[in-house]
Amino acid sequence: MRGIQALGEFLDNYFISYFKVIYTHMKHMVIIFVLCSLIMLTACEQRAHRVEDSSNKKIFHKIDPDQLQVEQEILVIFEAPEAFQLQQGRVEGVSMYMGYMPVQVSRINATQWQAKFQLGACTEPSMRWRVSVPWQRNDGNEQGVYRFEFTTETN
């Protein structure tokens, strides 16, 4: 009986020691994981994607969010000073490179322009796009590119 009792004490001590080592090891792993995560999160700089517009807030656009679907015509209305001339632009994928598609721009009246374009289908469920439309003043003293971004969602 003494042998069984000694074996029981040995096993108890062995397992208790084993679980203490495992527990201590797990604590160290969790601490290392948390520290690495904090380092990675603080090292990653969250940058807001800025789209530079060289029109100095003189050109504005309106787009119907319900019409933003791939493989269908999208219509954008621009408001610009009478002295501005908008030219053919382009739309390109920001989330994923897909080349670019032309944006046909035509004047509606003295201060309004419209642009029509279509977007290609993408494998991404959410896709960010950038539209760039060159402009210049009629007197040729100023020129630039009006840019804006939008997102499409596929079901």
mmCIF file of the C-alpha atoms, coordinates in Angstrom:
data_MODEL
# 
_entry.id   MODEL 
# 
loop_
_atom_site.group_PDB 
_atom_site.id 
_atom_site.type_symbol 
_atom_site.label_atom_id 
_atom_site.label_alt_id 
_atom_site.label_comp_id 
_atom_site.label_asym_id 
_atom_site.label_entity_id 
_atom_site.label_seq_id 
_atom_site.pdbx_PDB_ins_code 
_atom_site.Cartn_x 
_atom_site.Cartn_y 
_atom_site.Cartn_z 
_atom_site.occupancy 
_atom_site.B_iso_or_equiv 
_atom_site.pdbx_formal_charge 
_atom_site.auth_seq_id 
_atom_site.auth_comp_id 
_atom_site.auth_asym_id 
_atom_site.auth_atom_id 
_atom_site.pdbx_PDB_model_num 
ATOM 1   C CA . MET A 1 1   ? 0.000   0.000  0.000   1.00 0.00 ? 1   MET A CA 1 
ATOM 2   C CA . ARG A 1 2   ? 2.907   2.295  0.733   1.00 0.00 ? 2   ARG A CA 1 
ATOM 3   C CA . GLY A 1 3   ? 4.098   1.863  -2.862  1.00 0.00 ? 3   GLY A CA 1 
ATOM 4   C CA . ILE A 1 4   ? 0.785   2.911  -4.314  1.00 0.00 ? 4   ILE A CA 1 
ATOM 5   C CA . GLN A 1 5   ? 0.681   5.911  -2.012  1.00 0.00 ? 5   GLN A CA 1 
ATOM 6   C CA . ALA A 1 6   ? 4.218   6.886  -3.032  1.00 0.00 ? 6   ALA A CA 1 
ATOM 7   C CA . LEU A 1 7   ? 3.309   6.468  -6.705  1.00 0.00 ? 7   LEU A CA 1 
ATOM 8   C CA . GLY A 1 8   ? 0.228   8.654  -6.170  1.00 0.00 ? 8   GLY A CA 1 
ATOM 9   C CA . GLU A 1 9   ? 2.298   11.391 -4.517  1.00 0.00 ? 9   GLU A CA 1 
ATOM 10  C CA . PHE A 1 10  ? 4.867   11.196 -7.320  1.00 0.00 ? 10  PHE A CA 1 
ATOM 11  C CA . LEU A 1 11  ? 2.188   11.503 -10.000 1.00 0.00 ? 11  LEU A CA 1 
ATOM 12  C CA . ASP A 1 12  ? 0.495   14.374 -8.138  1.00 0.00 ? 12  ASP A CA 1 
ATOM 13  C CA . ASN A 1 13  ? 3.778   16.248 -7.839  1.00 0.00 ? 13  ASN A CA 1 
ATOM 14  C CA . TYR A 1 14  ? 4.696   15.475 -11.465 1.00 0.00 ? 14  TYR A CA 1 
ATOM 15  C CA . PHE A 1 15  ? 1.351   16.636 -12.873 1.00 0.00 ? 15  PHE A CA 1 
ATOM 16  C CA . ILE A 1 16  ? 1.206   19.688 -10.629 1.00 0.00 ? 16  ILE A CA 1 
ATOM 17  C CA . SER A 1 17  ? 4.719   20.661 -11.728 1.00 0.00 ? 17  SER A CA 1 
ATOM 18  C CA . TYR A 1 18  ? 3.835   19.944 -15.357 1.00 0.00 ? 18  TYR A CA 1 
ATOM 19  C CA . PHE A 1 19  ? 0.702   22.099 -15.220 1.00 0.00 ? 19  PHE A CA 1 
ATOM 20  C CA . LYS A 1 20  ? 2.587   24.891 -13.433 1.00 0.00 ? 20  LYS A CA 1 
ATOM 21  C CA . VAL A 1 21  ? 5.136   24.911 -16.276 1.00 0.00 ? 21  VAL A CA 1 
ATOM 22  C CA . ILE A 1 22  ? 2.389   24.866 -18.922 1.00 0.00 ? 22  ILE A CA 1 
ATOM 23  C CA . TYR A 1 23  ? 0.477   27.635 -17.115 1.00 0.00 ? 23  TYR A CA 1 
ATOM 24  C CA . THR A 1 24  ? 3.604   29.781 -16.777 1.00 0.00 ? 24  THR A CA 1 
ATOM 25  C CA . HIS A 1 25  ? 4.470   29.151 -20.429 1.00 0.00 ? 25  HIS A CA 1 
ATOM 26  C CA . MET A 1 26  ? 0.948   30.152 -21.494 1.00 0.00 ? 26  MET A CA 1 
ATOM 27  C CA . LYS A 1 27  ? 1.136   33.349 -19.426 1.00 0.00 ? 27  LYS A CA 1 
ATOM 28  C CA . HIS A 1 28  ? 4.417   34.262 -21.134 1.00 0.00 ? 28  HIS A CA 1 
ATOM 29  C CA . MET A 1 29  ? 2.975   33.520 -24.577 1.00 0.00 ? 29  MET A CA 1 
ATOM 30  C CA . VAL A 1 30  ? -0.054  35.737 -23.901 1.00 0.00 ? 30  VAL A CA 1 
ATOM 31  C CA . ILE A 1 31  ? 2.168   38.569 -22.671 1.00 0.00 ? 31  ILE A CA 1 
ATOM 32  C CA . ILE A 1 32  ? 4.419   38.257 -25.736 1.00 0.00 ? 32  ILE A CA 1 
ATOM 33  C CA . PHE A 1 33  ? 1.366   38.200 -28.043 1.00 0.00 ? 33  PHE A CA 1 
ATOM 34  C CA . VAL A 1 34  ? -0.112  41.322 -26.426 1.00 0.00 ? 34  VAL A CA 1 
ATOM 35  C CA . LEU A 1 35  ? 3.210   43.186 -26.614 1.00 0.00 ? 35  LEU A CA 1 
ATOM 36  C CA . CYS A 1 36  ? 3.736   42.236 -30.277 1.00 0.00 ? 36  CYS A CA 1 
ATOM 37  C CA . SER A 1 37  ? 0.184   43.305 -31.101 1.00 0.00 ? 37  SER A CA 1 
ATOM 38  C CA . LEU A 1 38  ? 0.655   46.649 -29.397 1.00 0.00 ? 38  LEU A CA 1 
ATOM 39  C CA . ILE A 1 39  ? 3.940   47.239 -31.218 1.00 0.00 ? 39  ILE A CA 1 
ATOM 40  C CA . MET A 1 40  ? 2.375   46.389 -34.559 1.00 0.00 ? 40  MET A CA 1 
ATOM 41  C CA . LEU A 1 41  ? -0.689  48.563 -33.945 1.00 0.00 ? 41  LEU A CA 1 
ATOM 42  C CA . THR A 1 42  ? 1.336   51.571 -32.869 1.00 0.00 ? 42  THR A CA 1 
ATOM 43  C CA . ALA A 1 43  ? 3.777   51.092 -35.731 1.00 0.00 ? 43  ALA A CA 1 
ATOM 44  C CA . CYS A 1 44  ? 0.977   51.068 -38.311 1.00 0.00 ? 44  CYS A CA 1 
ATOM 45  C CA . GLU A 1 45  ? 0.133   54.609 -39.194 1.00 0.00 ? 45  GLU A CA 1 
ATOM 46  C CA . GLN A 1 46  ? -3.435  55.012 -40.288 1.00 0.00 ? 46  GLN A CA 1 
ATOM 47  C CA . ARG A 1 47  ? -3.402  57.301 -43.278 1.00 0.00 ? 47  ARG A CA 1 
ATOM 48  C CA . ALA A 1 48  ? -6.521  58.880 -44.656 1.00 0.00 ? 48  ALA A CA 1 
ATOM 49  C CA . HIS A 1 49  ? -6.421  58.625 -48.420 1.00 0.00 ? 49  HIS A CA 1 
ATOM 50  C CA . ARG A 1 50  ? -6.413  62.218 -49.594 1.00 0.00 ? 50  ARG A CA 1 
ATOM 51  C CA . VAL A 1 51  ? -7.518  63.107 -53.069 1.00 0.00 ? 51  VAL A CA 1 
ATOM 52  C CA . GLU A 1 52  ? -5.978  66.372 -54.147 1.00 0.00 ? 52  GLU A CA 1 
ATOM 53  C CA . ASP A 1 53  ? -8.255  68.711 -56.068 1.00 0.00 ? 53  ASP A CA 1 
ATOM 54  C CA . SER A 1 54  ? -6.536  71.569 -57.836 1.00 0.00 ? 54  SER A CA 1 
ATOM 55  C CA . SER A 1 55  ? -9.720  73.576 -58.495 1.00 0.00 ? 55  SER A CA 1 
ATOM 56  C CA . ASN A 1 56  ? -9.480  75.335 -55.103 1.00 0.00 ? 56  ASN A CA 1 
ATOM 57  C CA . LYS A 1 57  ? -13.043 74.314 -54.225 1.00 0.00 ? 57  LYS A CA 1 
ATOM 58  C CA . LYS A 1 58  ? -14.484 75.920 -57.361 1.00 0.00 ? 58  LYS A CA 1 
ATOM 59  C CA . ILE A 1 59  ? -15.775 72.689 -58.911 1.00 0.00 ? 59  ILE A CA 1 
ATOM 60  C CA . PHE A 1 60  ? -18.361 70.434 -57.260 1.00 0.00 ? 60  PHE A CA 1 
ATOM 61  C CA . HIS A 1 61  ? -20.031 67.212 -58.330 1.00 0.00 ? 61  HIS A CA 1 
ATOM 62  C CA . LYS A 1 62  ? -23.344 65.454 -57.694 1.00 0.00 ? 62  LYS A CA 1 
ATOM 63  C CA . ILE A 1 63  ? -23.769 61.744 -58.135 1.00 0.00 ? 63  ILE A CA 1 
ATOM 64  C CA . ASP A 1 64  ? -26.772 59.614 -57.239 1.00 0.00 ? 64  ASP A CA 1 
ATOM 65  C CA . PRO A 1 65  ? -25.536 56.960 -54.767 1.00 0.00 ? 65  PRO A CA 1 
ATOM 66  C CA . ASP A 1 66  ? -28.291 54.569 -55.882 1.00 0.00 ? 66  ASP A CA 1 
ATOM 67  C CA . GLN A 1 67  ? -26.898 54.441 -59.400 1.00 0.00 ? 67  GLN A CA 1 
ATOM 68  C CA . LEU A 1 68  ? -23.367 53.393 -58.416 1.00 0.00 ? 68  LEU A CA 1 
ATOM 69  C CA . GLN A 1 69  ? -23.378 49.915 -59.885 1.00 0.00 ? 69  GLN A CA 1 
ATOM 70  C CA . VAL A 1 70  ? -20.825 48.162 -62.044 1.00 0.00 ? 70  VAL A CA 1 
ATOM 71  C CA . GLU A 1 71  ? -21.539 47.513 -65.709 1.00 0.00 ? 71  GLU A CA 1 
ATOM 72  C CA . GLN A 1 72  ? -24.227 50.222 -65.841 1.00 0.00 ? 72  GLN A CA 1 
ATOM 73  C CA . GLU A 1 73  ? -23.973 53.827 -66.989 1.00 0.00 ? 73  GLU A CA 1 
ATOM 74  C CA . ILE A 1 74  ? -23.217 56.313 -64.230 1.00 0.00 ? 74  ILE A CA 1 
ATOM 75  C CA . LEU A 1 75  ? -24.097 59.997 -64.604 1.00 0.00 ? 75  LEU A CA 1 
ATOM 76  C CA . VAL A 1 76  ? -22.245 62.733 -62.710 1.00 0.00 ? 76  VAL A CA 1 
ATOM 77  C CA . ILE A 1 77  ? -23.261 66.413 -62.774 1.00 0.00 ? 77  ILE A CA 1 
ATOM 78  C CA . PHE A 1 78  ? -20.494 68.998 -62.244 1.00 0.00 ? 78  PHE A CA 1 
ATOM 79  C CA . GLU A 1 79  ? -20.935 72.601 -61.135 1.00 0.00 ? 79  GLU A CA 1 
ATOM 80  C CA . ALA A 1 80  ? -18.068 74.828 -62.279 1.00 0.00 ? 80  ALA A CA 1 
ATOM 81  C CA . PRO A 1 81  ? -17.525 78.555 -62.809 1.00 0.00 ? 81  PRO A CA 1 
ATOM 82  C CA . GLU A 1 82  ? -18.566 79.834 -66.208 1.00 0.00 ? 82  GLU A CA 1 
ATOM 83  C CA . ALA A 1 83  ? -14.931 80.563 -67.057 1.00 0.00 ? 83  ALA A CA 1 
ATOM 84  C CA . PHE A 1 84  ? -13.932 76.906 -66.615 1.00 0.00 ? 84  PHE A CA 1 
ATOM 85  C CA . GLN A 1 85  ? -13.708 74.311 -69.360 1.00 0.00 ? 85  GLN A CA 1 
ATOM 86  C CA . LEU A 1 86  ? -13.912 70.632 -68.328 1.00 0.00 ? 86  LEU A CA 1 
ATOM 87  C CA . GLN A 1 87  ? -12.238 68.026 -70.518 1.00 0.00 ? 87  GLN A CA 1 
ATOM 88  C CA . GLN A 1 88  ? -12.474 64.272 -71.004 1.00 0.00 ? 88  GLN A CA 1 
ATOM 89  C CA . GLY A 1 89  ? -11.391 62.506 -67.849 1.00 0.00 ? 89  GLY A CA 1 
ATOM 90  C CA . ARG A 1 90  ? -10.944 58.994 -66.583 1.00 0.00 ? 90  ARG A CA 1 
ATOM 91  C CA . VAL A 1 91  ? -12.081 56.669 -63.828 1.00 0.00 ? 91  VAL A CA 1 
ATOM 92  C CA . GLU A 1 92  ? -9.741  54.096 -62.293 1.00 0.00 ? 92  GLU A CA 1 
ATOM 93  C CA . GLY A 1 93  ? -9.811  51.543 -59.521 1.00 0.00 ? 93  GLY A CA 1 
ATOM 94  C CA . VAL A 1 94  ? -8.150  52.530 -56.242 1.00 0.00 ? 94  VAL A CA 1 
ATOM 95  C CA . SER A 1 95  ? -8.708  49.296 -54.288 1.00 0.00 ? 95  SER A CA 1 
ATOM 96  C CA . MET A 1 96  ? -7.501  47.169 -57.173 1.00 0.00 ? 96  MET A CA 1 
ATOM 97  C CA . TYR A 1 97  ? -5.772  48.072 -60.425 1.00 0.00 ? 97  TYR A CA 1 
ATOM 98  C CA . MET A 1 98  ? -8.128  47.623 -63.360 1.00 0.00 ? 98  MET A CA 1 
ATOM 99  C CA . GLY A 1 99  ? -6.679  50.076 -65.845 1.00 0.00 ? 99  GLY A CA 1 
ATOM 100 C CA . TYR A 1 100 ? -8.862  53.088 -66.521 1.00 0.00 ? 100 TYR A CA 1 
ATOM 101 C CA . MET A 1 101 ? -12.059 53.883 -68.362 1.00 0.00 ? 101 MET A CA 1 
ATOM 102 C CA . PRO A 1 102 ? -12.737 57.171 -70.182 1.00 0.00 ? 102 PRO A CA 1 
ATOM 103 C CA . VAL A 1 103 ? -15.147 59.716 -68.729 1.00 0.00 ? 103 VAL A CA 1 
ATOM 104 C CA . GLN A 1 104 ? -16.968 61.654 -71.456 1.00 0.00 ? 104 GLN A CA 1 
ATOM 105 C CA . VAL A 1 105 ? -17.721 65.203 -70.283 1.00 0.00 ? 105 VAL A CA 1 
ATOM 106 C CA . SER A 1 106 ? -20.168 67.531 -72.018 1.00 0.00 ? 106 SER A CA 1 
ATOM 107 C CA . ARG A 1 107 ? -21.520 70.974 -71.173 1.00 0.00 ? 107 ARG A CA 1 
ATOM 108 C CA . ILE A 1 108 ? -25.193 71.247 -70.181 1.00 0.00 ? 108 ILE A CA 1 
ATOM 109 C CA . ASN A 1 109 ? -25.274 75.021 -69.636 1.00 0.00 ? 109 ASN A CA 1 
ATOM 110 C CA . ALA A 1 110 ? -22.921 77.855 -68.635 1.00 0.00 ? 110 ALA A CA 1 
ATOM 111 C CA . THR A 1 111 ? -22.066 76.367 -65.223 1.00 0.00 ? 111 THR A CA 1 
ATOM 112 C CA . GLN A 1 112 ? -23.126 72.719 -65.445 1.00 0.00 ? 112 GLN A CA 1 
ATOM 113 C CA . TRP A 1 113 ? -21.406 69.765 -67.069 1.00 0.00 ? 113 TRP A CA 1 
ATOM 114 C CA . GLN A 1 114 ? -22.284 66.099 -67.160 1.00 0.00 ? 114 GLN A CA 1 
ATOM 115 C CA . ALA A 1 115 ? -20.093 63.047 -67.349 1.00 0.00 ? 115 ALA A CA 1 
ATOM 116 C CA . LYS A 1 116 ? -21.079 59.525 -68.308 1.00 0.00 ? 116 LYS A CA 1 
ATOM 117 C CA . PHE A 1 117 ? -19.063 56.382 -67.758 1.00 0.00 ? 117 PHE A CA 1 
ATOM 118 C CA . GLN A 1 118 ? -19.324 52.703 -66.949 1.00 0.00 ? 118 GLN A CA 1 
ATOM 119 C CA . LEU A 1 119 ? -17.378 50.627 -64.453 1.00 0.00 ? 119 LEU A CA 1 
ATOM 120 C CA . GLY A 1 120 ? -16.073 47.143 -65.049 1.00 0.00 ? 120 GLY A CA 1 
ATOM 121 C CA . ALA A 1 121 ? -17.061 44.302 -62.758 1.00 0.00 ? 121 ALA A CA 1 
ATOM 122 C CA . CYS A 1 122 ? -14.558 43.430 -60.067 1.00 0.00 ? 122 CYS A CA 1 
ATOM 123 C CA . THR A 1 123 ? -13.974 40.426 -57.824 1.00 0.00 ? 123 THR A CA 1 
ATOM 124 C CA . GLU A 1 124 ? -13.803 42.707 -54.771 1.00 0.00 ? 124 GLU A CA 1 
ATOM 125 C CA . PRO A 1 125 ? -17.149 42.995 -52.934 1.00 0.00 ? 125 PRO A CA 1 
ATOM 126 C CA . SER A 1 126 ? -16.393 46.644 -52.140 1.00 0.00 ? 126 SER A CA 1 
ATOM 127 C CA . MET A 1 127 ? -14.420 48.673 -54.660 1.00 0.00 ? 127 MET A CA 1 
ATOM 128 C CA . ARG A 1 128 ? -13.091 52.232 -54.380 1.00 0.00 ? 128 ARG A CA 1 
ATOM 129 C CA . TRP A 1 129 ? -12.870 54.303 -57.571 1.00 0.00 ? 129 TRP A CA 1 
ATOM 130 C CA . ARG A 1 130 ? -11.255 57.637 -58.445 1.00 0.00 ? 130 ARG A CA 1 
ATOM 131 C CA . VAL A 1 131 ? -12.557 60.012 -61.104 1.00 0.00 ? 131 VAL A CA 1 
ATOM 132 C CA . SER A 1 132 ? -10.129 62.579 -62.552 1.00 0.00 ? 132 SER A CA 1 
ATOM 133 C CA . VAL A 1 133 ? -11.404 65.349 -64.836 1.00 0.00 ? 133 VAL A CA 1 
ATOM 134 C CA . PRO A 1 134 ? -8.915  67.893 -66.238 1.00 0.00 ? 134 PRO A CA 1 
ATOM 135 C CA . TRP A 1 135 ? -10.047 71.522 -66.339 1.00 0.00 ? 135 TRP A CA 1 
ATOM 136 C CA . GLN A 1 136 ? -8.722  74.866 -67.452 1.00 0.00 ? 136 GLN A CA 1 
ATOM 137 C CA . ARG A 1 137 ? -9.859  78.460 -67.444 1.00 0.00 ? 137 ARG A CA 1 
ATOM 138 C CA . ASN A 1 138 ? -11.014 79.817 -70.786 1.00 0.00 ? 138 ASN A CA 1 
ATOM 139 C CA . ASP A 1 139 ? -8.227  82.427 -70.694 1.00 0.00 ? 139 ASP A CA 1 
ATOM 140 C CA . GLY A 1 140 ? -5.626  79.653 -70.156 1.00 0.00 ? 140 GLY A CA 1 
ATOM 141 C CA . ASN A 1 141 ? -4.245  81.231 -66.950 1.00 0.00 ? 141 ASN A CA 1 
ATOM 142 C CA . GLU A 1 142 ? -5.236  78.316 -64.718 1.00 0.00 ? 142 GLU A CA 1 
ATOM 143 C CA . GLN A 1 143 ? -5.544  74.575 -65.189 1.00 0.00 ? 143 GLN A CA 1 
ATOM 144 C CA . GLY A 1 144 ? -5.684  71.455 -63.076 1.00 0.00 ? 144 GLY A CA 1 
ATOM 145 C CA . VAL A 1 145 ? -7.496  68.219 -62.389 1.00 0.00 ? 145 VAL A CA 1 
ATOM 146 C CA . TYR A 1 146 ? -10.686 67.819 -60.360 1.00 0.00 ? 146 TYR A CA 1 
ATOM 147 C CA . ARG A 1 147 ? -10.673 64.485 -58.503 1.00 0.00 ? 147 ARG A CA 1 
ATOM 148 C CA . PHE A 1 148 ? -13.132 62.629 -56.314 1.00 0.00 ? 148 PHE A CA 1 
ATOM 149 C CA . GLU A 1 149 ? -13.603 59.071 -55.077 1.00 0.00 ? 149 GLU A CA 1 
ATOM 150 C CA . PHE A 1 150 ? -16.588 56.821 -54.513 1.00 0.00 ? 150 PHE A CA 1 
ATOM 151 C CA . THR A 1 151 ? -17.301 53.200 -53.614 1.00 0.00 ? 151 THR A CA 1 
ATOM 152 C CA . THR A 1 152 ? -19.361 50.480 -55.273 1.00 0.00 ? 152 THR A CA 1 
ATOM 153 C CA . GLU A 1 153 ? -20.694 47.401 -53.501 1.00 0.00 ? 153 GLU A CA 1 
ATOM 154 C CA . THR A 1 154 ? -21.461 44.121 -55.245 1.00 0.00 ? 154 THR A CA 1 
ATOM 155 C CA . ASN A 1 155 ? -23.894 41.601 -53.819 1.00 0.00 ? 155 ASN A CA 1 
# 
